[in-house]
Amino acid sequence: MDRLFGTDGIRGRANCYPITPEVSLQVGKALAHVFRTHVLGASGHGAFRAVIGKDTRLSGYMLETALTSGLVSMGMDVMLVGPVPTPAVAHLTKSMGAEVGIMITASHNPFDDNGIKIFGKDGFKLSDDLETEITRHISSGELSSEHIRSDQLGKAYRIEDARGRYIEFAKSTIKNQDLSGLKIVMDCANGAAYHIAPLIFKELGAKVTACSVEPDGYNINNKCGALHPEAMARVVRKEKADLGIAFDGDADRLFFCDSRGRVVDGDRVLAMCALAFKEQKQLAHNTLVTTTMSNLGLIEAMNKAGIKVDVTDVGDRMVIERMRKTNANVGGEKSGHVILMDYATTGDGIITALQVLKLLKNQKVPLAELADCMKEYPQKLVSLKVKSRQPIESLPTLTRVMDQARQDLGKQGRMIVRYSGTENKIRLLVEARQTKTVDHWIKELTKAVQKDLGA
């Protein structure tokens, strides 16, 4: 059985397997079949619904139509909410009483990729077991809708107030706090948050200069947003704004920059949130959950503040699973995914931004001062495209250089080599007390990858 799901749903190049209308139709059928069985029982009687949202990629129209056809052919009603952030779909699935939520997005990938993220009725991503079951039904080629009579077919509805529902929910997470007096630059990556995000902050009183809010189906993540925070930083300096906020294509993660245009990444945001939650006696089990990609400086700062750090493998899904298992309420990644479990079941860039701005207003300090809560070790992350994804342990040059790097870094640094879970790339991370050490080993690792994999 071919593996359909990756680390974050189904993803690939649009109109190529598995991101085709044919596969999407089968995904819709399989989802309806599986959720009818799990939710309504073997008899399958009763109404059940799906929410479908999307980002701004041109291919979203194709996938939305195919998924809807598959779902309604199996008797499932579909509520179409249009372009909204991924966390909005997770929230709307719960608030609208749907059995499943589907977000059509490839997140931070280029426009010619797309993907399908799926949430259960509780707003969390599906378990491995459910993903396997869905894949099995698709791979069998035996999934038919012929048993659904014409009077049992589902219906599709365009939900016009879906954005409004999420907007009001997001504002409620900071109790509609007045943000007047703050001048913000907001880069929406020409993605899913292009309409919603500026509106939320304007309604709360902030002065917003919105950038990359003219999606054309092709320009999502293109030299803008969280992947290119330098674009936001330039506008912040030009406009003399208090800070900048940059979302990625589906707005489940973000980067900030301060008034000088200095980028504030996910590690510093996690540190700010964890310290604030601790001070307010809201940090569950006095614990922050993060991944192996976080800077050692974050761990040192948390230890100094008496906060325990629980480290997981890479991926927001890994963080969320650990948080659910341990009942932690603050976690995330250096890449800008921040999960505040008191408010959201997945990374939510808008809610994270609201929480940080609430801190700025309450503490009456600039972002630069708030973010100066940890000292970073020099660190460099390089992503290299590869022609194939051979097991790392089978690559002779790379494994030899990795062994040498480990011996040299010892306990004063670290190195991580891994394949991307969403792209055909290998990621190299080196961290040490000295920048020259970081640069040396990044250079050596890069040469090793190029020799072994032809990157």
Residue pairs with C-beta under 8 A, 6 or more apart in sequence:
1 135
1 136
1 139
2 135
2 139
3 135
4 10
4 18
4 23
4 131
4 134
4 135
4 138
4 139
5 131
5 134
5 135
6 421
6 422
7 315
7 317
7 421
7 422
8 107
8 115
8 117
8 125
8 315
8 316
8 317
8 421
8 422
9 103
9 115
9 116
9 117
9 118
9 125
10 18
10 19
10 23
10 27
10 115
10 116
11 19
11 106
11 109
11 113
11 114
11 115
11 116
11 422
12 18
12 19
12 113
12 114
12 115
13 19
13 112
13 113
14 57
14 58
14 59
14 62
14 63
14 112
14 113
14 114
15 59
15 62
17 23
19 59
19 63
19 113
19 114
19 115
19 116
21 62
21 63
21 65
21 66
22 66
23 138
24 62
24 63
24 66
24 67
24 70
24 116
25 66
25 67
25 69
25 70
26 70
26 138
26 143
27 67
27 70
27 116
27 134
27 138
28 66
28 67
28 68
28 69
28 70
28 71
28 73
28 74
29 70
29 71
29 73
29 74
29 137
29 143
29 145
30 70
30 134
30 137
30 138
30 143
31 50
31 70
31 71
31 76
31 100
31 102
31 118
31 134
32 48
32 50
32 70
32 71
32 73
32 74
32 75
32 76
32 154
33 74
33 137
33 143
34 130
34 133
34 134
34 137
35 48
35 76
35 99
35 100
36 44
36 48
36 74
36 75
36 76
37 44
38 130
39 48
39 99
39 121
40 46
40 48
44 75
47 77
48 75
48 76
48 77
48 98
48 99
49 76
49 77
49 78
49 79
49 96
49 97
49 98
49 99
50 71
50 76
50 77
50 78
50 79
50 98
50 99
50 100
50 101
50 102
51 78
51 79
51 81
51 89
51 92
51 93
51 96
51 98
51 100
51 101
51 102
51 162
52 64
52 67
52 68
52 78
52 79
52 80
52 81
52 89
52 101
52 102
52 103
52 104
53 81
53 82
53 83
53 84
53 85
53 86
53 88
53 89
53 92
53 101
53 102
53 103
53 104
53 162
53 192
54 60
54 63
54 64
54 82
54 83
54 84
54 103
54 104
54 105
54 192
55 83
55 103
55 104
55 105
55 106
55 191
55 192
55 220
55 249
55 250
56 83
56 190
56 191
56 192
56 194
56 215
56 217
56 220
56 249
57 104
57 105
57 106
57 111
57 114
57 217
57 220
58 111
58 217
58 218
59 112
59 114
60 83
60 104
60 105
60 114
63 104
63 114
63 116
64 80
64 104
67 78
67 102
67 104
67 116
68 78
68 80
68 156
71 78
71 154
72 78
72 153
72 154
72 155
72 156
73 145
73 148
73 153
73 154
74 145
74 148
74 154
75 148
75 152
75 153
75 154
76 99
76 154
77 154
77 155
77 156
77 157
78 154
78 155
78 156
78 157
79 92
79 96
79 98
79 156
79 157
79 159
79 162
80 156
80 157
80 158
80 159
81 88
81 89
81 92
81 159
81 162
81 163
82 158
82 162
82 163
83 192
83 194
83 195
83 215
84 92
84 162
84 163
84 166
84 192
84 196
85 166
85 192
85 193
85 196
85 197
85 247
85 250
85 251
85 252
85 348
85 349
85 350
86 103
86 105
86 107
86 117
86 192
86 250
86 251
86 252
86 346
86 347
87 251
87 252
87 344
87 345
87 346
87 347
87 348
87 349
87 350
87 351
88 162
88 163
88 166
88 192
88 196
89 101
89 102
89 103
89 117
89 119
90 101
90 103
90 119
90 123
90 124
90 344
90 345
90 346
91 123
91 165
91 166
91 169
91 344
91 345
92 98
92 101
92 162
92 165
92 166
93 100
93 101
93 119
93 120
93 121
93 123
94 121
94 122
94 123
94 345
95 165
95 169
96 159
96 162
96 165
97 121
98 121
99 120
99 121
100 118
100 119
100 120
100 121
101 118
101 119
101 120
101 123
102 116
102 117
102 118
102 119
103 116
103 117
103 118
103 119
103 250
104 114
104 115
104 116
105 114
105 115
105 117
105 192
105 249
105 250
106 113
106 114
106 115
106 249
106 422
107 115
107 248
107 249
107 250
107 252
107 422
108 221
108 225
108 226
108 227
108 248
108 249
108 253
109 115
109 221
109 249
109 422
109 423
110 220
110 221
110 222
111 217
111 218
111 219
111 220
111 221
111 222
115 422
117 125
118 125
118 126
119 125
119 126
119 345
119 346
120 126
120 130
122 345
123 344
123 345
123 346
124 320
124 324
124 345
124 346
125 317
125 320
125 346
126 134
137 143
163 195
163 196
166 196
167 196
167 199
167 200
167 203
170 200
170 350
170 351
170 354
171 200
171 203
171 204
171 354
173 343
173 351
173 354
173 355
174 204
174 354
174 355
174 357
174 358
176 204
177 204
177 358
177 361
178 204
178 205
178 361
179 201
179 204
179 205
179 206
179 357
179 361
180 204
180 205
180 206
181 205
181 361
182 205
182 206
182 207
182 242
182 243
182 357
182 360
182 361
183 206
183 207
183 209
183 239
183 240
183 241
183 242
184 201
184 206
184 207
184 208
184 209
184 241
184 242
184 243
184 244
184 245
184 357
185 208
185 209
185 211
185 232
185 235
185 236
185 239
185 241
185 243
185 244
185 245
186 197
186 198
186 201
186 208
186 209
186 210
186 211
186 244
186 245
186 246
186 247
187 211
187 212
187 224
187 225
187 226
187 229
187 231
187 232
187 235
187 244
187 245
187 246
187 247
188 194
188 197
188 198
188 210
188 211
188 212
188 213
188 225
188 247
188 251
189 212
189 220
189 221
189 224
189 225
189 226
189 227
189 246
189 247
189 248
189 249
189 251
190 212
190 213
190 214
190 215
190 216
190 219
190 220
190 221
190 222
190 224
190 225
191 212
191 215
191 220
191 221
191 225
191 247
191 248
191 249
191 250
191 251
192 249
192 250
192 251
193 247
193 251
193 349
193 350
194 212
194 213
194 214
194 215
195 213
196 251
196 350
197 210
197 245
197 247
197 251
197 349
197 350
197 353
198 208
198 210
198 213
200 350
200 354
201 208
201 353
201 357
202 208
204 354
206 357
209 235
209 239
209 241
211 224
211 231
211 232
211 235
212 219
212 224
212 225
212 231
220 249
221 227
221 248
221 249
223 231
224 231
224 232
224 246
225 231
225 246
225 247
225 248
225 249
226 246
226 247
226 248
226 253
226 254
226 255
226 336
226 349
227 248
228 246
229 244
229 246
229 255
229 257
229 263
230 263
231 246
232 244
232 245
232 246
232 255
232 257
233 244
233 257
233 261
233 262
233 263
234 261
235 241
235 244
236 243
236 244
236 257
236 258
236 259
236 261
237 260
237 261
240 259
241 259
242 259
242 360
242 366
242 367
243 256
243 257
243 258
243 259
243 360
243 366
243 367
244 256
244 257
244 261
245 254
245 255
245 256
245 349
245 353
246 254
246 255
246 256
246 257
247 253
247 254
247 349
247 350
248 254
248 336
248 349
251 348
251 349
251 350
252 316
252 337
252 346
252 347
252 348
252 349
253 266
253 316
253 333
253 335
253 336
253 337
253 338
253 347
253 349
254 269
254 336
254 338
254 349
254 352
254 353
255 263
255 264
255 265
255 266
255 336
256 263
256 264
256 269
256 353
256 356
256 367
256 371
257 263
257 264
258 264
258 366
258 367
258 368
258 371
259 366
259 367
259 368
260 368
262 368
264 367
264 371
265 334
265 335
265 336
266 294
266 332
266 333
266 334
266 335
266 336
266 337
266 338
267 290
267 294
267 295
267 297
267 298
267 334
267 374
267 376
268 298
268 371
268 373
268 374
269 332
269 336
269 338
269 352
269 356
270 288
270 290
270 294
270 298
270 330
270 331
270 332
270 338
271 298
271 301
271 302
271 373
271 374
272 356
272 359
272 370
272 371
272 373
273 330
273 338
273 340
273 352
273 355
273 356
274 283
274 288
274 302
274 305
274 307
274 330
275 305
275 307
275 373
276 355
276 359
277 283
277 329
277 330
278 286
278 305
278 306
278 307
282 329
282 342
283 307
283 329
283 330
284 327
284 328
284 329
284 330
284 341
285 308
285 326
285 327
285 328
286 306
286 307
286 308
287 307
287 308
287 309
287 310
287 326
287 328
287 330
288 302
288 307
288 308
288 309
288 310
288 328
288 330
288 331
289 309
289 310
289 311
289 312
289 319
289 322
289 323
289 326
289 328
289 330
289 331
289 332
289 339
290 298
290 309
290 310
290 311
290 312
290 319
290 331
290 332
290 333
290 334
291 311
291 312
291 313
291 314
291 315
291 318
291 319
291 333
291 334
292 311
292 312
292 313
292 314
292 416
293 314
293 333
293 334
293 335
293 381
293 416
293 429
294 311
294 333
294 334
295 334
295 374
295 376
295 377
295 379
295 431
296 377
296 413
296 414
296 431
297 374
297 375
297 376
297 377
298 309
298 374
299 309
299 311
300 374
300 375
301 373
301 374
301 375
302 308
302 309
303 309
310 322
310 326
310 328
310 331
312 318
312 319
312 321
312 322
314 333
314 416
314 418
314 421
315 333
315 421
316 332
316 333
316 337
316 339
316 346
316 347
319 331
319 332
319 333
319 337
319 339
320 331
320 339
320 345
320 346
322 328
322 331
323 329
323 331
323 339
323 341
324 341
328 341
329 340
329 341
329 342
330 339
330 340
330 341
331 338
331 339
331 341
332 338
332 339
332 347
336 347
336 349
337 347
338 347
338 348
338 349
338 352
339 346
339 347
339 348
340 348
340 351
340 352
340 355
343 351
344 351
356 367
356 370
359 370
360 366
360 367
360 370
363 370
377 413
377 431
377 432
377 433
378 431
378 432
378 433
378 434
378 435
378 437
378 438
379 429
379 430
379 431
379 438
380 429
380 430
380 431
380 438
380 439
380 442
381 427
381 428
381 429
382 427
382 428
382 429
382 442
382 445
382 446
383 420
383 423
383 425
383 426
383 427
383 428
384 425
384 426
384 427
384 428
384 446
384 449
384 450
384 453
384 455
385 424
385 425
385 455
386 419
386 424
386 425
386 426
386 449
386 453
386 454
386 455
387 453
387 454
387 455
388 453
389 419
389 424
389 426
390 452
390 453
392 398
392 399
392 417
392 418
392 419
393 399
395 448
395 449
395 452
395 453
396 452
397 448
397 451
397 452
398 417
398 445
398 448
398 449
398 452
398 453
400 448
401 441
401 444
401 445
401 447
401 448
402 415
402 417
402 445
402 448
404 444
405 415
405 430
405 441
405 444
405 445
406 415
408 437
408 441
409 415
409 430
409 432
409 437
409 441
412 432
412 433
413 430
413 431
413 432
413 433
413 437
413 438
414 429
414 430
414 431
414 432
415 428
415 429
415 430
415 431
415 441
415 445
416 427
416 428
416 429
417 426
417 427
417 428
417 429
417 445
418 426
418 427
419 425
419 426
419 427
420 426
420 427
426 449
426 453
426 455
428 442
428 445
428 446
428 449
430 437
430 438
430 441
430 442
430 445
431 438
432 438
432 441
446 455
449 455
